[in-house]
């Protein structure tokens, strides 16, 4: 017998909403399903990226501080992965529902749609808001733009959000952020037979890298949340390095991309400012210089222990203790609007982004019941 949440997930998986693709068709379907059960639906088109849209749905009395349910509609690519099934056709096998996004996180969206169809939204006592975002997988881009738009409009939202990332029904109340920057050194090109007539940008970058290694060691000594985070310090990664044109030319440019992950509650740009200041202070070879450019930032998230939403989720959780996520979510951007988020949903992050990603059918059905119960307790 067909199960409604499985059939809804089948529809969602069928749209290959990889972050590089448009997601207008899936967004239209989700918006229509929400409108059909009584939500007022708004679509926020991304003016910089055709085909990208955030969907915000609201029901119940505005300004009554109910609840937000939030999830992202995009998924990561499948290219180069050894899938045993078509990743964009939902396949049932041994109690598992296989397909890209089943766990991360179309399963939660499908469960939400089915759970809310069980409610009479016209009788809600508190406001219920749904926020479905685009481009979360490439830096929470959609939620950042939506948060900026809503803040500019002075839009008030409920103070608590349930973000349905896959946690195997464990309650997570914090996560690090992620900041990406590019450091570029400039020199002066010359023939390699007369290197003294030029200035090597790669040699200058060597001093930058030494400075970053020293900073990385300092950051590792400053620790917080040791009982919750697997790595309770600001981690740093020197990810890509490109420089020079040929072996017989003194390189006049070199670019290093660096990423670091601020701890929950940190000023996301504090480390960036330190890197910028130390780069300026470096004693570089003559005729070389350095520039530091911020590429993007995804804020960390920190919600307090003991929120009302935590109390509602605890009876449905796999354990009573809260924990931390190792991955970033849209909750960091919602936090800028005064929203306290908890991360809780069906599926496991351990299978997300991998070939044969899946969510268990029983977990998906459980998610429908949990969402219904939580919304009734908070908003009905």
C-alpha positions as CSV (number, residue, x, y, z in Angstrom):
1,X,0.0,0.0,0.0
2,X,1.3,3.4,-0.9
3,X,2.4,5.6,2.0
4,X,1.8,9.3,1.5
5,X,5.1,10.5,2.8
6,X,7.0,8.0,0.5
7,X,5.1,9.1,-2.5
8,X,5.7,12.8,-1.7
9,X,9.4,12.0,-1.2
10,X,9.4,10.2,-4.6
11,X,8.2,13.4,-6.2
12,X,10.8,15.6,-4.5
13,X,13.7,13.2,-5.3
14,X,12.7,13.2,-9.0
15,X,13.8,16.8,-9.4
16,X,17.6,16.9,-9.7
17,X,17.9,20.1,-7.6
18,X,21.7,20.1,-7.5
19,X,22.8,23.5,-6.4
20,X,24.0,24.4,-9.9
21,X,20.6,23.7,-11.3
22,X,17.3,25.7,-11.1
23,X,14.8,24.4,-8.5
24,X,11.7,26.3,-9.6
25,X,9.7,23.2,-10.4
26,X,10.3,21.6,-7.0
27,X,9.7,25.0,-5.3
28,X,6.4,25.4,-7.1
29,X,5.3,21.9,-6.1
30,X,6.2,22.5,-2.4
31,X,4.5,25.9,-2.5
32,X,1.3,24.5,-4.0
33,X,1.1,21.6,-1.5
34,X,1.5,24.1,1.3
35,X,-1.1,26.5,-0.2
36,X,-3.5,23.6,-0.7
37,X,-3.7,23.0,3.1
38,X,-4.1,26.6,4.0
39,X,-0.8,28.4,4.1
40,X,-0.2,31.9,2.7
41,X,2.7,31.4,0.4
42,X,5.4,33.9,-0.6
43,X,8.1,33.2,-3.2
44,X,11.4,35.2,-2.9
45,X,13.1,35.0,-6.3
46,X,16.9,35.4,-6.3
47,X,17.6,38.3,-8.6
48,X,21.2,37.3,-9.1
49,X,20.5,33.6,-9.9
50,X,17.6,32.8,-12.2
51,X,15.8,29.7,-11.2
52,X,16.6,30.1,-7.5
53,X,13.8,30.9,-5.0
54,X,13.1,30.7,-1.3
55,X,9.6,29.7,-0.3
56,X,8.0,31.1,2.9
57,X,4.6,29.9,4.1
58,X,2.7,31.2,7.0
59,X,-0.5,30.1,8.8
60,X,-2.1,31.1,12.1
61,X,-2.2,34.5,13.8
62,X,0.8,36.7,12.9
63,X,3.0,37.8,15.7
64,X,2.0,35.1,18.1
65,X,5.4,33.5,18.4
66,X,4.7,29.9,17.3
67,X,7.2,27.9,15.4
68,X,9.3,27.8,12.2
69,X,10.0,24.6,10.3
70,X,12.9,25.0,7.9
71,X,14.8,22.9,5.3
72,X,16.7,23.4,2.1
73,X,15.5,22.2,-1.3
74,X,18.9,21.8,-3.0
75,X,21.1,18.7,-3.0
76,X,24.8,18.0,-3.7
77,X,26.0,16.5,-7.0
78,X,26.2,12.8,-7.8
79,X,28.9,13.0,-10.5
80,X,31.7,10.5,-10.0
81,X,29.8,8.5,-7.3
82,X,29.2,4.8,-7.6
83,X,25.4,4.7,-7.2
84,X,23.7,1.3,-7.5
85,X,20.4,2.9,-8.4
86,X,19.3,6.0,-10.3
87,X,19.9,8.8,-7.7
88,X,16.9,10.8,-8.9
89,X,14.4,7.9,-8.8
90,X,13.4,6.9,-5.4
91,X,14.2,3.2,-4.8
92,X,13.0,1.1,-1.9
93,X,15.3,-1.6,-0.7
94,X,15.3,-3.5,2.6
95,X,13.4,-0.8,4.4
96,X,15.5,2.0,3.0
97,X,14.5,4.7,0.6
98,X,17.5,5.4,-1.6
99,X,18.0,8.6,-3.7
100,X,19.8,11.9,-3.6
101,X,18.4,14.1,-0.9
102,X,16.4,11.4,0.9
103,X,18.4,12.1,4.1
104,X,19.7,15.6,3.3
105,X,17.0,16.8,3.4
106,X,14.0,16.2,1.2
107,X,12.9,13.5,3.6
108,X,12.1,16.2,6.2
109,X,10.3,18.4,3.7
110,X,8.2,15.4,2.6
111,X,7.4,14.5,6.2
112,X,6.5,18.1,7.0
113,X,4.1,18.4,4.0
114,X,2.3,15.2,5.1
115,X,2.2,16.1,8.8
116,X,0.7,19.5,8.2
117,X,-1.9,18.0,5.9
118,X,-3.3,16.4,9.1
119,X,-4.0,19.7,10.8
120,X,-6.7,22.3,10.5
121,X,-4.6,25.3,10.0
122,X,-7.5,27.7,10.4
123,X,-7.7,26.7,14.1
124,X,-4.0,27.5,14.9
125,X,-3.6,29.6,18.0
126,X,0.0,30.5,17.2
127,X,1.8,31.3,14.0
128,X,3.4,28.5,12.0
129,X,6.0,29.5,9.4
130,X,7.7,27.2,6.9
131,X,11.0,28.3,5.3
132,X,12.3,26.3,2.4
133,X,15.6,27.6,1.0
134,X,17.8,27.3,-2.0
135,X,21.6,26.9,-2.2
136,X,22.2,25.8,1.3
137,X,24.8,23.2,0.1
138,X,27.0,25.9,-1.3
139,X,27.2,28.1,1.8
140,X,23.7,28.7,3.0
141,X,23.3,31.3,0.3
142,X,19.5,31.3,0.1
143,X,18.9,31.7,3.8
144,X,21.5,34.5,3.9
145,X,19.7,36.4,1.2
146,X,16.3,35.7,2.8
147,X,17.4,36.9,6.2
148,X,18.8,40.1,4.7
149,X,15.5,40.7,2.9
150,X,13.3,40.0,5.9
151,X,15.5,42.1,8.2
152,X,15.3,45.0,5.7
153,X,11.5,44.7,5.7
154,X,11.3,44.6,9.6
155,X,9.6,41.2,9.3
156,X,9.0,39.4,12.6
157,X,9.3,35.6,12.8
158,X,8.6,33.1,15.5
159,X,11.5,32.9,18.0
160,X,12.1,29.2,17.6
161,X,12.9,27.0,14.6
162,X,13.1,23.3,13.9
163,X,15.7,22.7,11.2
164,X,15.2,19.1,9.9
165,X,18.7,18.2,8.9
166,X,19.4,14.4,9.4
167,X,20.4,13.8,13.0
168,X,18.9,10.3,13.6
169,X,16.4,12.2,15.9
170,X,19.1,13.6,18.2
171,X,18.7,17.2,19.3
172,X,21.6,19.4,18.2
173,X,21.7,23.0,19.4
174,X,25.0,24.4,18.0
175,X,27.4,24.1,15.1
176,X,30.5,25.9,13.8
177,X,30.4,28.3,10.9
178,X,32.6,28.5,7.8
179,X,34.5,31.4,6.4
180,X,36.4,31.2,3.0
181,X,39.0,33.8,2.0
182,X,41.6,34.2,-0.7
183,X,45.1,35.4,-0.1
184,X,46.9,36.7,-3.2
185,X,50.6,37.6,-3.4
186,X,51.9,39.7,-6.3
187,X,55.4,39.9,-7.5
188,X,57.3,40.9,-10.7
189,X,57.7,38.6,-13.7
190,X,61.2,38.0,-15.2
191,X,63.1,35.4,-17.2
192,X,64.1,32.6,-14.9
193,X,67.7,32.9,-16.1
194,X,67.8,36.3,-14.4
195,X,65.6,35.8,-11.4
196,X,67.1,38.8,-9.6
197,X,65.3,41.0,-12.2
198,X,62.0,39.9,-10.9
199,X,60.2,39.1,-7.6
200,X,58.7,35.7,-6.8
201,X,55.1,35.8,-5.7
202,X,55.4,32.1,-4.7
203,X,58.3,32.9,-2.3
204,X,56.2,35.6,-0.8
205,X,53.3,33.1,-0.4
206,X,55.7,30.9,1.5
207,X,55.9,33.5,4.3
208,X,52.1,33.8,4.3
209,X,51.8,30.0,4.7
210,X,54.3,30.1,7.6
211,X,52.2,32.8,9.3
212,X,49.0,30.8,8.8
213,X,50.6,27.7,10.3
214,X,51.6,29.7,13.4
215,X,48.0,31.1,13.7
216,X,46.5,27.6,13.3
217,X,48.6,26.4,16.2
218,X,47.4,29.3,18.3
219,X,43.8,28.6,17.5
220,X,44.1,25.0,18.5
221,X,45.2,26.1,22.0
222,X,42.0,28.1,22.5
223,X,39.2,25.6,23.2
224,X,35.5,25.8,24.1
225,X,32.6,23.4,24.2
226,X,35.0,20.5,24.7
227,X,32.2,18.3,25.9
228,X,30.1,18.8,22.8
229,X,32.4,19.5,19.8
230,X,34.7,16.8,18.4
231,X,37.2,19.6,17.5
232,X,36.5,22.4,20.1
233,X,38.8,24.9,18.4
234,X,38.7,27.0,15.2
235,X,39.9,24.6,12.5
236,X,41.7,25.9,9.5
237,X,42.3,24.5,6.0
238,X,44.6,25.7,3.2
239,X,42.5,24.3,0.4
240,X,43.8,25.4,-3.0
241,X,47.0,27.0,-4.2
242,X,47.7,28.4,-7.7
243,X,50.7,30.4,-8.8
244,X,53.0,31.1,-11.7
245,X,52.7,30.5,-15.5
246,X,55.7,28.4,-16.5
247,X,58.9,27.0,-15.0
248,X,61.0,29.5,-16.8
249,X,59.2,32.6,-15.6
250,X,59.5,34.2,-12.2
251,X,55.9,34.0,-10.9
252,X,54.2,37.4,-10.5
253,X,51.1,36.0,-8.8
254,X,50.0,33.3,-6.4
255,X,46.6,32.7,-4.8
256,X,45.8,30.6,-1.8
257,X,42.2,29.8,-0.7
258,X,41.8,29.3,3.0
259,X,38.8,28.2,5.0
260,X,38.2,28.3,8.8
261,X,35.3,27.3,11.0
262,X,34.4,29.8,13.8
263,X,33.1,28.2,17.0
264,X,29.5,28.6,18.0
265,X,28.9,32.1,19.3
266,X,32.1,33.5,17.7
267,X,32.3,36.6,15.6
268,X,32.6,35.0,12.2
269,X,35.2,37.5,11.0
270,X,37.4,37.7,14.0
271,X,40.0,35.3,12.6
272,X,39.7,37.0,9.1
273,X,40.7,40.3,10.7
274,X,43.7,38.7,12.4
275,X,44.8,37.1,9.1
276,X,44.4,40.4,7.3
277,X,46.5,42.3,10.0
278,X,49.2,39.7,10.1
279,X,49.5,39.5,6.3
280,X,50.0,43.3,6.2
281,X,52.7,43.1,8.8
282,X,54.7,40.4,7.1
283,X,58.2,41.3,5.9
284,X,57.9,40.3,2.3
285,X,60.6,40.2,-0.4
286,X,61.2,43.5,-2.2
287,X,58.7,44.3,-5.0
288,X,56.1,41.9,-3.6
289,X,52.8,42.6,-1.8
290,X,49.8,40.7,-0.4
291,X,46.0,41.1,-0.5
292,X,43.4,39.3,1.5
293,X,39.8,39.0,0.2
294,X,36.7,37.6,1.9
295,X,34.9,35.2,-0.3
296,X,31.9,34.1,1.8
297,X,30.9,33.4,5.3
298,X,28.4,31.0,6.9
299,X,27.7,31.9,10.5
300,X,27.9,29.5,13.4
301,X,24.8,28.7,15.4
302,X,24.4,28.6,19.2
303,X,21.0,28.1,20.9
304,X,20.6,27.9,24.7
305,X,19.9,24.8,26.6
306,X,16.3,24.3,27.8
307,X,14.3,26.1,25.2
308,X,10.5,25.4,24.9
309,X,11.1,23.6,21.6
310,X,13.7,21.4,23.2
311,X,11.1,20.4,25.7
312,X,8.7,19.4,23.0
313,X,11.3,17.4,21.0
314,X,12.9,15.5,24.0
315,X,10.1,12.9,24.3
316,X,10.7,12.0,20.6
317,X,14.5,12.2,20.6
318,X,16.8,9.2,20.6
319,X,18.4,10.6,23.8
320,X,17.7,13.4,26.2
321,X,21.1,15.1,26.0
322,X,21.7,17.8,23.4
323,X,24.7,17.8,21.2
324,X,26.5,19.8,18.4
325,X,26.5,19.4,14.7
326,X,29.8,19.3,12.8
327,X,28.1,20.8,9.7
328,X,26.7,24.2,9.1
329,X,23.0,24.9,8.6
330,X,20.6,27.7,7.8
331,X,20.2,28.2,11.5
332,X,23.2,30.5,11.6
333,X,21.5,33.0,9.3
334,X,18.1,32.7,11.0
335,X,20.0,33.5,14.3
336,X,20.6,37.0,12.9
337,X,16.8,37.5,12.9
338,X,16.6,36.5,16.6
339,X,15.5,32.9,15.9
340,X,16.8,30.1,18.2
341,X,17.1,27.0,16.2
342,X,17.4,23.3,17.0
343,X,18.5,20.7,14.5
344,X,16.5,17.5,14.5
345,X,15.3,15.2,11.8
346,X,15.2,11.8,10.2
347,X,18.1,10.1,8.5
348,X,21.9,10.2,9.2
349,X,24.5,12.8,8.2
350,X,26.8,9.8,7.8
351,X,25.0,8.8,4.6
352,X,24.4,12.3,3.3
353,X,26.4,13.4,0.2
354,X,27.4,9.7,-0.5
355,X,26.4,7.2,-3.2
356,X,23.2,5.4,-2.3
357,X,22.1,8.0,0.2
358,X,19.0,6.8,2.0
359,X,16.5,7.4,4.8
360,X,14.7,4.5,6.5
361,X,11.0,4.3,5.7
362,X,10.2,3.8,9.3
363,X,12.2,6.9,10.3
364,X,10.4,8.9,7.6
365,X,7.0,7.8,9.0
366,X,8.2,8.6,12.5
367,X,9.1,12.1,11.3
368,X,5.6,12.7,10.1
369,X,4.2,11.8,13.6
370,X,6.8,13.9,15.4
371,X,6.3,17.0,13.3
372,X,2.5,16.7,13.8
373,X,2.9,16.3,17.5
374,X,5.3,19.2,17.9
375,X,3.2,21.6,15.8
376,X,0.1,20.7,17.7
377,X,1.8,21.2,21.0
378,X,3.3,24.6,20.0
379,X,0.7,26.1,17.7
380,X,-2.7,24.4,17.9
